[in-house]
Amino acid sequence: MDDRPTDVRLTGDVHPADYFRFVEREEIDWELWTDVLRGRVLGVIFRGALAPEVCERIRRNFWSSPILKQAGSNSPNGYGCGPQMVGANGLDRYLDDAEQTRAGVDALFTGVEDRAVPALLDDYRAHLTRQGVNLRLAELHGRRAGSYKLRSREASGAYSLVPHDDADTIRRAPYLRGFEVQSARHVCNALACVENGPGGALMVWNIAPDAASRRALGFGDDSFGYPQETLSGFQKVTVPVEAGDMYVFDVSKVHAVGRRDEEGTYRSSIQWSMSFLDSTTVLHWC
């Protein structure tokens, strides 16, 4: 991140204030969730969607999981369970990883199956079905994407996760060519936080950088590490996140996770992506 030019002026899509906002609710409202997927509002967060005992059980399952491993180079102080699509070493390798880790990821919800993310998404699937919309995993020739992953990052540096954007990376990455996620209409990330302390807020800037901006910064298939100076002047929303919160937001915008206030602590979240593929299909992948 520090080696990139800091005098680049980002250009791209900037949205009006009535779009660029996070809606907060104390109870789950699937219509609001769908509004995010349809590109009507930046994001929504449901406070306390997962009960404290559910978060604690998932957290214990995660840290004792046999598939727990060090995260990739973009997160040297992190750990994870589940496949990694962005930066994958080929589409076949990603799909193999998704299948090989599926049982291990499902095991993270052992003991809380009826109160955790899979059950909540079953509720959302039923909600969409009543509207004539099908929610399903992304597929390629009958091979299914991963359902979820769980990532944990330790307090380190100015950010727990540096500024980046995901939508164009998914749509343009050559290693994903042929996968239906590249036809997604409006890519959103969804997360359910199961572990966090002071700090670790979500930050989103009102800019979806274009290809010229990416080239000027020397980005290839990824966009990991927009210098802070390039983001000055753009509106930013900061969303505090606590264990139990579940949220979804537009990842075409530059976003980051703020630093943790206590060294040696972790911010752990279940993560997946969603998007309308067409008017009757919502894709789900990780």
N, C-alpha and C positions, 0 to 999 in steps of 0.2 A: 504493500500500500504506500509506503513512504517513498518509493522510487518513481511513482507516477507523477506526471506534470501537474502542478497545482494551479496553473494559470488558464486552464481550459474552461471555456464558458459552455456549460451544458445547454443543449437545445433538445426539444422533444415535446411531448404532450404535457400540458399543465391544465388541471381541471378547475372549474369554478368552486367557490366556497360551499355551495349546496351539495356538491359531490364529495369534496375533500374534507371528510369528517368521520369520526368514529361514533357510532351509536352504542350506548351502554344500557344494558337491561339486567334486572335481577332474576328474571325467569327466561327460559328459552322461548324464542319466537322464531319459528322456522320461516315465516314469510320474510322477516328481516334478513335472515341468512340468504334466502333466495334473491332478495334485492341486491345483495353484494355480488352474488354469482352473475346476475343480469347486468352488472355495471351501473347500478343506480346510486350507490353510495360506496365510499372507500372501504368501510369495515364495520363490524359489529362485534361486541364482546359481551358474553353472558357471564356475569359474576357468580361464582360458586356453583357452576354447572356440575362439577364433581365434588362429592362430599369429602370432608377431611380424611375419613377412614378409607375411602376409595383411593385417594391420592397416596396415602401412606402404604397401602397394600401394593399398589403398582410400583411405587418407588422401591420397596423392598424386593419385589420380584425382579425389577430392572437390575439393581446392583448385584443380585445373586444369579443373574441369568447366565447360562452356559454359552450364549451367543453374544454376550457383551464384549465389545472390542474398542480399541482406540479409534476415534474418528479420523477422518482424512486430513490432508495437509492444510485445508482451510480452517481446521479447528484443532490445533495441536494440543489444546488443553481440554479436549472433549472426549466423550465416550458415546457409544451408540449401539442399538439393537435394530436390525432391519436393513433393507437394501438402500443403496444410494444411487439415485438416477443421475443427478447433475454431476458431470465429471466421470461418469461410468466408463469403463474400458470396453465399450461396445455394447450394443443393444442385447445381444445374446447373453453376454456376461451379466448384465443387469437382470434380465428375466430369469436366468439361472439362480442368481442370488435371491431374487424375490421368492422363488419357490423353495429354495433351501432354508430360508429363514422364516417362512410363513408360520410353521408350528411354534417356533421359539417366540415370535412376536405375539401370537395368540396367547401363549402361556403368560405373558405379562399381565393379563387380565384375570388370571386364576384367582378365584375367591371373590371376585366382584363383577363377574360376567354380566349380570343383569343391571348393573349401575354404572358401567364405564362407557367408553367411547363407542365400541361396537353396538351396544344396545341403543345409545342415543342416535346413532346413524340409522339403525333399523327404524326408529321413530321417524326420522327425516325421510327415509325411503317410503314409508307408508304415507307420509304427508304428500310427497311428490306423486305417488301412484294415484292418489285421489284427484290430482290435477292432470293426469294423463302423461306424466313424465317418469321415465325409468332411470333410476340411479344404479350404476354398475361399475365394476372395475374396468379400467382400460385394458384392452387385449390386443394381441398380435398373433394371428393364425392360431387362435385358441389358447395361447399362453397368456396368463394373467399378470398384471402389474402387482406390486406389493400393495397391501391395504394401508399399512401405517408403518412408521418407524418411531423410535424414541431416541432423542438426542439430549445429551447433558453437557453443559459448558461451565467450566470453572471461571471464577473471577480472574480476569487478566487483562491488562492494557486499558486503553480508553474505551473499548467496546468489548462485550462478550461475543458479539458477532458483528463484523465490520459492515459498513454500508455497501449494498449490492442490490441488484434487481434480478428477478428470475424468469419473467415471462418470455422475453426474447431469447434467453438462453435455451429454454425448452423448445421454443418454436423453430430455432435455427440450428441447433447443435447437429452436426453431421452424424454423430454416433447414435442419434435417435431417429434418423431418417426412416420413414415408412411407418413409424409408430403413430397411432391416432391422436396421441396427446399433442402432436404438432399442429393439429387442426382445431385445437381448443379455442373457443371464442374469447374467453376472458379468464385468464388463469388466476386462481386465488389459492392462497395457502391457508390451511386451517390448523390450529394448534389447541391442545388442552394441556395446561401447565399442571404438573403434579409435584413440583418442588421448586421453591424460590424463597429468597429472603429479601432484604433491602436492596433496591436497585434492580437492574435487569429489565428496564422498561422497553417496550416496543417503540421505535421511532420510525416515522415515515415522512419522507419529503415529497412535495408536490411537483415531481418531475419524473417522467418516464423517458429516459434518455434515448435519443435516436442513434442510428448506426454511425453517423458522423462523429457524435460525441464519444462513442465507444472506440472508434478508430483513433481518435485524437489521444485517448488515454492508453492506447496500446492493448486493449482487451481483445482476447480471442473468442473462444466459445463461451467463456464465463465473464462475469463482471464483478469480480470479488475485490472490493477495496476502493470505492470512490473516495478521493481525498476530501477532507472536510472543507477545504477552501472552494472546491467546485460546487458545493451544495449551499454556500452562503447566498442569501437573497431569495431562496425558495421557502415557501411556507412549510412548517414542520408540525406534525402532531406527535405528542408523546403520550403513550398509553401505559400507565402502571399495570403490571401483571402480577397476580398472586396465585399461589397454588389453588387449584379448583376452577380457575377461569378458563373458558373456552372461547376462541375467537377465530374469525375468518376475515381476510382482507385481500385487496388487489395487489399482486406482487409485480405488476409492471412498474410500480413506483419504487424509487430507491428506499430501502428500509434497512434497519439495523437493530441490534439489541444492545442497550446501554450496559456499561460496566456494572458489575456487582459491587456493593459497598463493603463486603466482607471477604477477604482473601480466604481461600480454601473452602468456599461454599459453591454450590452448583445450582444452575437453573435447568431443570429437566422438563421436557415437554414431549407429548405424543404429537406427531406431525403427519400431515397428508396434504394432498392438493386436490382441487376440484374445479370443474368448469363445465358449462354447457357445451356439448359437441354440436347439437342441433336443437330444434325447438322441443323435442321430446326425449332428449337423452342428456343426463348429467354424468360425466366421467369422474372417477375417484382413483387416485394413485398416490404412490409415494416414491 
